[in-house]
Amino acid sequence: MARWGRCDFRQLERLNRRMEQLMSSDLDSFFREAAKDLAKRLLSKTVKLTPVVYGTLHDAWAIMPVGHRGNHYTVVLINNLVYASYVEYGHRQQPGRFIPGYWESDRFVYDPDAEGGMVLKQGWVRGRYMLTISTQELERQVPGILERKLTNFMRGCFNAQ
């Protein structure tokens, strides 16, 4: 009968213990925290790009709680102001239409009882795309962000004895 030699299984046993630690760790909380972090980054980018006239649109951005269905975690960033989509994507307006109001320095204040006002000149007001641009920027950064988070998580699992 052939002799196969000696084998030291200590490293395999140590790897097995670490894999068990990894499997027993709370992956759900890791994924939720990663999703929250990405949502906070998206919120920060979007708020920076949001035009500020009175600050209402700027202050109305909010993050909804993390959702989980199957293998997917979702976070929704919302702005529930009626005109948020018009600022994001642009809108039509009727050239020549009179809008009653007055100017305060560089801002037009709508006042239906004002004698003066302004006449609309453009047929289309371009959107600012603050959420669209922020989403595109974040999508480029996500692989690096998640790689760092996953590396730190794995290091924590495998370095713990």
N, C-alpha and C positions, 0 to 999 in steps of 0.2 A: 504494500500500500504506500502511496506517495505521501510525502510529508509536505504540507502546504506552507509551513512557516508560522511565524508569530504575527499576531495582529493586536494593535493597541486601539481599543474602541473608545477610549476616554473622550477624544475629541468629537466623535460621532454622538456619544451620549450627551456631551455638553451642547452640541448643536441641537439635538432633540429637545433638551430642556428649554433652550432659547426659542425654538419654534413653538413649543407649547405655551411659553410666555406670550409670544406674539399672537397666537390664536386666542388666548384668554384675555388679551387686552381689549379695551373698549374701542373698537374700530368705528362704531357709530358716532361716538362723541368726537373722534378725530375728524371724521368726514363733515360733521356739523360745524365744528370750529373752523375748518378750512373753508367751508361755504360761507360762513359768517365773515371771515376775514376778506374773502374775495368781494363780498357784497359791500363791506365797508370801504374797500379800495374803489369800487365802482361809484359808490355814493360820493366819495371825496372828489373823484375826477369830474363827475357830473355837476356837482355843486360849483366847482371852480369855473366850469364853462357856461353855467347858467347866467344869462344877463340879469343884472340887478338894476331895477328902476326904483321900486319901492321895497323890494326884498320879499314880497309875498311868494312869488314863484320859487325863489331861491330857498326859502325856508320850508316849502311844502314837500320836499323830497323826503321819502321814508322807506325803510327796509321792512319787509314783511318777514314773519318767522320762517325758518328753514323748513321746507317740506321734503318728505321722503316717500317715494313710491318705488318699490322694487329695488333696482340698483342705482336709481337716480335721486340726487339731492338737488332741490331747486330753491332759489331765493329770488324774490320779486322785489324790484325797486319801483316805487310808485310815486306819482305826483298827481293828486286827485283834483287839482285845479282844472276848471273847464277849459281854459285857454292854453294849457301846457302843451297839448298836441299841436296847436297852431304855431306856437313858438318853436317847437321841435322841428316840424316838417314844412312850415310855411303856410300861407293862406292867400286866398283871393280877396280882393276888395274892389269896390266899384269906383273907378276913376271919375272925378267930378262930384262925388258925393260930399255934402257939407256936414261936418261934425262940429256941433256947438261945444265951446269950451274956451280955455285961455292957456297961455304959456306961463309956466313958472320956471324961470331960468332956462334950462334946456329940456324941460319936460312939459308935455301937453297934458292938461288936466281936463277931463271930460266934465262938462257942466251943461245939462239940458236946458237950463234957463239963461245961459249966457247969450249976450247979443253977438259976440264975435265967435270965431272958431277957425277951422282950417278946412281946406278942400283936399280930398285925397287925389294923388297924382298917379301913383303906380297901380297897375292891375294885379300885380303879384308881389307879396312880401316874402322874401326868402327865409327859409327856416334856419335855425341856429345849430341844429343837430347835436345838442350837447350830450344827450344820452347815446346816440348812435356813435359819435366819435369816441366817447369814453369807453363804450363797449368794445369797439375795435382795438383801442389801445390796450385794454385789459386782456383781450383774447391773445394778443401777442406776448404778454407778460406771464400768462397763467402757467405755461409749462415750467418755467424757471421757478416761480413761486411755489408751485405744488411739489416740485422736485426737492427744494430745500426743506419744505415742511415734512415730506415723507422721509427724507434722510434723517432729520432730527428725531422723528417718531421712531424709526427703525433703530437708530443709535440708542435711544432710550430703552427700547425693548431688549436689545441684544447686549447692552452694557450692564444692565441690571442683573445681579446675580441671584 
